[in-house]
Every structure is written in C-alpha cells, then in structure tokens.
Amino acid sequence: MKCEHCTRKECSKKTKTDDQENVSADAPSPAQENGEKGEFHKLADARIFLSDCLACDSCVTAEEGVQLSQQNAKDFFRVLNLNKMCVHFFFLAFTMLARLVLNCWPQVIHLPWPPKVLVLQKCDTSKHKVLVVSVCPQSLPYFAAKFNLSVTDASRRLCGFLKSLGVHYVFDTRIAADFSILESQKEFVRRYRQHSEEERTLPMLTSACPGWVRYAERVLGRPITAHLCTAKSPQQVMGSLVKDYFARQQNLSPEKIFHVIVAPCYDKKLEALQEGFPPALHGSRGADCVLTSGEIAQIMDQGDLSVKDAAIDTLFGDLKEDKVTRHDGASSDGHLAHIFRHAAKELFNEDVEEVTYRALRNKDFQEVTLEKNGEVVLRFAAAYGFRNIQNMILKLKKGKFPYHFVEVLACAGGCLNGRGQAQTPDGHADKALLRQMEGIYADIPVRRPESSAHMQELYQEWLEGINSPKAREVLHTTYQSQERGAHSLDIKW
C-alpha cells in the first residue's frame, strides 16, 4: 500500500497522486437517499494517510490496508440496513396478519400455519445487531464548533441524529478513560517505588495514543516498549465495557452488539484492528468499526432526517448524561495532570490543585515539576508530535532524559488536532478550527476519575475487585516488539 501525504523530508517512495474516488455504500442509507428523484449522494471511503498514522514506519501492510478499507460508513450502514430489513419484515407480517384476522376470522382458524399470504422473503434475524456508538470527548468540541452550539447541546444533537438513523445506544467514552487513568496512576506509583539503577522502570510513557504505541512496537522495540504503561487505552476499555459488562446487563452475547467508536483521528481505526479478540469477549472485537468526527459530520450533512435532540446514554439503566464533563487535559484525556496529582499525594503527601505547565522546546513539549524542600522530586513532561517524540527517544537512549513520566501523543497539538476532524477539505491542518475547539474544550467542566459515583460499583460488580486478576486481565495489556532497525531514528520528520 503506497504512502500518501508522506511527512518525511527524505523518502525514496513515490507518492500516490491518483484522485480520491468517492464511492457509494453498498446498500441505501438515510444519509444517501435524498432528493425527489431518489438519487444517491456518494460517501467517500475512509483513507488512512501517513500524516494520520505516522507510526506505521512509512507504510500500512496490504492486509491491514484491506481491513482498514472496511472501517468506514459503508460498514456502519450495512448493519443499520440489515436491522431495518428485519423491522420492516416483522411490521409487514404483523399488519397482514391483523388484516387477515379482522376480515376473515371465521376462516382463519382453519388455515395452515403460517398462512401462505405471510410467507415473505425470509429475514435472517441472526444478523440483527444492537448498535452502540461510543463518542470520544475530544470529538464533541468539533461538533459544537460545527453546529455553533454548546458542547452539551451539540452532544444532544449528535445523539439524536444517531438514534434517528437506528442506533440503539450512544455512550461517552469518558468512563473508559476513568479506568485507564486510575490504573495508570497505580502503575506509576509502583514503578516509582521500584525504580533503581538495576531495574529502570522509569520514565513511564503513556499508551493511550495508538499511533505512538504502534511506532514504539514497530520501530523502537523492547528498549522503549518496556517503558510503556500497561493500562489499556480508553478505546480498548470501552470495548470491554460495552461487549462484556453492558452485554451481560442486556442479556446479550458480545457478537450481537455492533460497537462503533467516534474518534478525532484515523489511528483509532488501526487500534481497533490491532487489539485483536480479548478473551472476555469470546471471539468478538471490542470495537467493530471506527468513524472519525469528520466522517460522522459528512453523514449528517448528507442526511435530511428530522432530528430530535436526545441525552447521551449511560451504562447504568435509564440514567442519562445531563451535561458534558472532561478530564483535566488541554486537548487529551489528561493522564499527565491526573497522574501527577495522584503521585504527589501518594508519594509525598502533597496536595496539588493547579497543575502548572511550562513550555520548553516548543508549545508541544511542556514540563510539570513538583518541588519539596528545594528539590525537584517529580518531573513530568508532555511530548506531542513526532519531532518531539524523536528527540525524547534519542535522549532516553543516551540516558540523558530526566523525566519520571511522559504523556506522549502522535498528533502535534494533541488529540483535538486529530486529522479526522481538524483539517481543511484539501487535507491541511485547520489551525483556526483547532483554536476554536481548544477554547470550547477548555470551557468544559473538569471531573476527576476518583469522583465518579460508579467506578467503585464497576470495579466490584464487573471486575471482582480493584486489584483482582480479572481487573488485571481486562484493564491491562502487553506489547509486541517488531523493531526494524536503528535506521528509523535517523528519519527527518
């Protein structure tokens, strides 16, 4: 699979210049059937650019390319249309039966069952799915900017639209990020206490960004993957929440749920494939399809459905999300800020209310420190974008990297700047939109994971305890090193 929009300054590969072809979905969908003449608007296939996933070491394999081509709106509408075919079949059968009974009751009792008049085209109910959509918090500012609404109102508009298409449940992935952050907090404290010259467990590097993790596994190898936090990403945790906990609450098997993630970047599509099939999900993927914010917006633009706003669902019965909240991060899930506060309290009994960032090389490399008795006892950093990541790795390998923890994100500017939403129609970064989204995101109220009323309940009811073997299995992962050689560090980004 050839690279497109390669960001390398020096590369021997030729860039593919073919115009992108818009293709329509295999089956009609509400977003396609428009106009008095019944014509179809074509939806563009999802394409993964190297600028969207720099972690693939300049390419995506042919097999991955085929799988990624299925991560698009066509797959989403395929499930919607299968569901609607079954609904239409049963409605038609019921209507015909009712008419038959009302008009011909004396004769009905003598008819064979089922009456021949009801033998319609068979609907395969085994293909009917419960359709669940989980929305990343960093996608909501995009829709708020697009609709010129508050984040809460935009979330209700988005939820209402998805349900008008036929989606059954719409969740916020924030609760999954709660698990990821809480598990990361515990792991950092453990690593800090175990760190020594003989056992270098620090710095701990975040693992929530799939682009960065793929780069570490495919290019950097064991010397770096050993520093990756083992806590699963919010997307991976959300997959288990939906297809394990929620499925059991609804008396469903995991394969009866079709789970869609709405995310700000294309790397999340690759993450859905890489995760594989967690044992608890019995051969089912945690996320069946990932659509970017921009892909959802395209569907909304092309649909003419009357939309009634609806509140975001929760995993807890009929409870709804009254308002949108976020974690304490400028444009991400806030691992750095939350882990910093927890470590300061747990290790040094220091209460930190306000986390102060100091920009160093550039605005995408910042540090946070904690001093006690005139000595820096905690030194954290945020490294966004591959240029900063490359500098970090070079210093780390030379033993000249003084940080205990680094929040690493592949996208310069953080998750809000994911190319699935913060780009112009011609594929360039949309800086004006990014600034608008940053302002919107900053105004969202912050909620700390520890304050969630449902976390203790989920740990006990779902995971059999906070530090149980099941919690370890469901909430943590391992990494596969597939490094290709030191030449990758010589890349000029």
Secondary structure as UniProt FT lines:
FT   STRAND          22..23
FT   TURN            30..32
FT   TURN            36..37
FT   STRAND          43..44
FT   TURN            50..52
FT   HELIX           54..56
FT   TURN            57..58
FT   HELIX           62..69
FT   HELIX           73..108
FT   TURN            109..110
FT   HELIX           116..118
FT   HELIX           125..127
FT   STRAND          130..135
FT   HELIX           137..139
FT   HELIX           140..147
FT   HELIX           151..165
FT   STRAND          169..172
FT   HELIX           174..194
FT   STRAND          204..205
FT   HELIX           210..215
FT   HELIX           216..220
FT   HELIX           222..225
FT   TURN            226..227
FT   HELIX           234..240
FT   HELIX           241..246
FT   HELIX           247..249
FT   TURN            250..251
FT   HELIX           254..256
FT   STRAND          257..263
FT   HELIX           267..274
FT   HELIX           279..281
FT   TURN            282..283
FT   STRAND          289..292
FT   HELIX           293..302
FT   STRAND          312..313
FT   TURN            317..318
FT   STRAND          320..321
FT   HELIX           335..348
FT   STRAND          358..362
FT   TURN            363..364
FT   STRAND          365..372
FT   TURN            373..374
FT   STRAND          375..384
FT   HELIX           386..397
FT   TURN            398..399
FT   STRAND          405..409
FT   TURN            412..413
FT   HELIX           415..417
FT   TURN            419..421
FT   TURN            425..426
FT   HELIX           431..442
FT   HELIX           449..451
FT   TURN            453..454
FT   HELIX           455..461
FT   TURN            462..463
FT   TURN            466..467
FT   HELIX           469..475
FT   HELIX           486..490
//
